[in-house]
């Protein structure tokens, strides 16, 4: 079995996920990269990082979700850290109730809530095996400030992140002390997904104490801290430059 600690980061070929994966590699982890598409990028990242792997999986498909964990274990023989970063979003005005169809609700919940749940359930056994009294295994969920405040690109999206936050707290109780689980709730982060979010950028510039959105590396630094701390569990850490204070 590989003795070097292994971290799986979902959605790690761009944005926050890539930044977290690169940071954890610098921290000494072997990285299991993942994406739904971007296969060539994922394979290149795996080649650029020592002993890393890459797995393609569509997290809207439960069979592929389960395969992701089994493939990581096939490659590495262990798993110490699971970062549930991959998620999807839909922009719908909060007042347009009929536009937020049942199909959209199901699609968002499938990827943002059910997939992380299945990944955690499938990984629980190997996370317990790699855990020790001095260094518990760790799960980190990437949520959103929209799951805490009545904000966000759409109500179904915000509600899915609220569900992920509450799941984090519930699992912190049931998985302790062998497995810790926390979440980061970012606000605006400068990624390819948000490059056209001009209204959000103006909001953060005008109202947040820090006057800007976060860089992916700043979220990755916070992720590194939460993973390195062997005591913290059940916390939802808002990282929105202080916008929630206004």
N, C-alpha and C positions, 0 to 999 in steps of 0.2 A: 504493500500500500504506500502511496505517496505520503511522505511525512510533512510536506509543506502544506500549509493551510490553503484551502481552495474557496474561492468566492464566485458564485454565479450572480451575474448582473443581467437582468432581463432588459431588453431594449437598449443594448450597449454599443450600438454602432454610430450613434450621434448624440448631440445634446447632453443632458444631465447624465444619462446612463454611461456614455463614453467617458465623460469626465470622472465619474465615480470609479469606473473600471480602471482607468489610468492611475488614479490616486491610490486605489487599493493595491495595484501592482507595485507602485513605488513603496507602499507600506509593507511589501514582502509577500503578498498573496499571489498564488497562481490563479489566473482569471479564466472563467468559463464565460465567453462572450455569447450573446444571443441577439437575434432580431427576427422579425417576421419576413422582411425582405433584405435588401442591402447585403446580399450574400458575399459578394466580392470584397466589400469593405470589412465584413466580419472575418472572412478568411485572412485578409491582410493584417488585421489587428491581431489575430491569433498568432500569425507568423512573427509579428513584431514584438511579442511579449513572451518571456521565457515559459515554456511548457504549457502555454495557454491552449484553449480549444475554442471552437465555434460551433454552435448548433442553430439551425434554422427551425423555427416553430411558430405557427399561428396560434396565439393564445386564445383565440375565439373557438378553437377546436380542442375539446377535452382530451382526446387521444394524443394530440401533439403536445399538450401541456404535460401529460404524464411521461411522454417520450423524452421531453427535455430533461427531466430529472434523471431518467434511466441512462440517457446518453452522457450526461455529465459524470455520473458514477462509473460508466464504462470507460470513459477517458481517464478519470482521475482517481477513482477508487474511494473517494471521500468528498464530503462537503461540510464546510465550517460556517460559511456566511451565505445567506440568500438575500439579495436585494431585489425586491419587487418594484422595478422602476417603470416597466412598460405600461402604457395606458393609452386610451383613446379619448377624443374630445369631440363634441358637436356644438356648434354655435347656434343658439336659438334664443330670441328675445324672451325674457322671463314671462312676459304677458301673453305670449303666443302659445296657449296651452295645447291646442289641437295639433300644432306643428310638432310638439314633443310627443310623438306617437309611441304606442306600446312597443313597436319594433325598435325604435331608437333607445328606449329604456332598457330593453333586453340586451341589445348590442353593447351598450355601455357597461351594464352590470356584468355581462359575460367576461369582458376583458379586465375591467377595473376592480371587480370584487370576486367573482367566482374563480377566475384564473389564479390570482394570488392565493386564494383559499386552497385550491387543488395543489398548487406548487408547495405550499407549506405542509399540507397533509402528506404528500408524496415524499417530501424531504425530511419529515419529522424523525424517522428512524435513523437515518444517517447523521443528522444533526445531533441527535442524542449520543450516538456512538463516538463522535469526534469531540464531544463536550467534556470538560473536566471541571472540578470544583473551583480551581483558580481561574479558569478561562472558559466560561460558558459559550456555546455556539450562539449565533446571532442572526436575527431576521430584521431587515430594515425595509419598511414600506415607504414609497415615495407618493405622498398624498397631494393635497393642495389646500391653500388658504380658503378656497371655496367650500371645502368640507367642514370648515369651522364657522365662517361668517356667511350671511346670506348674499353671497356674491357668486361669480363664475360665469363661464361662457354659456351655460344652460342649466336649468334646474335638474335635469337628469344627471348631468355630469357632476354637479355639486353634491347631489344626494348620493351618488356612487362613491365619492371621496369621503363623505361623512360616514358611510357604511364601512369603508376601509379603515377609517380612524377608530371606529368603535370596535371593529374586529381586532385591531391592534391591541386595544386595552383588554378585551376579553381573553385573547390568547396569551397576553403577558401573565395573566393569572393561571391559566391552565398549563402552560408550557414551562413555567419556572420550577426549579432554579436552573435546570439544564440548558434551557434555551431562552435568551432574552429577545424581546421584540419591541421596536420603537418605530416611529414614523417621522418623516420630515414633511412639513406642509409649506412648500414654496409659494410665493406670489409670482409676479412676473419674473421670468428667467430669459435671458437673451439666447434663444436657440433658433434653429431654422424654422421650427413650428410657429414661433411668435414674431417672426421678422416683419409681418404685415399688421401686427396688432398696434396700430398707431394710437388708438384711443387709450389702451392700457398703458402705453409708454408715456403719454401725456399725463395720465392719472398719477403714475408713480413719480414723474418729474415734479408735478405740482403739489402732491399731498403727502408723499412718504417722507419721513425725516431724512432718509439717505438720498432722496432725490433721483433715484434710478432703480431699474430692475437689477436682479442678481446676475452675475456671470456663472456659467455652469461649474467652474472650478471652485466658486465660493460655496455652492451646495455640496460639491464633492468633499471639500474640507470638513464641512459639518458632518457628512456621512462618515468620514474617516474617524472623527472624534467619537461619534456614537458607537461605532463598531469597536473602537479601541477601549472604551470604558466598559469594564467587566461588571458594573453594578447597576447601571441605569436600565430600567425596563418599563414599558407601558406609557412612555412619553410621546406626545405629539408636539414636535418643535416647529413653531411657526418661523419661517424665514422669508419675510416680506419687506425688509428694510424699514420696519416700524409702521407700515401703512395701517395695520390694525389698531394703532393707537389714535388714529385721527377720525 
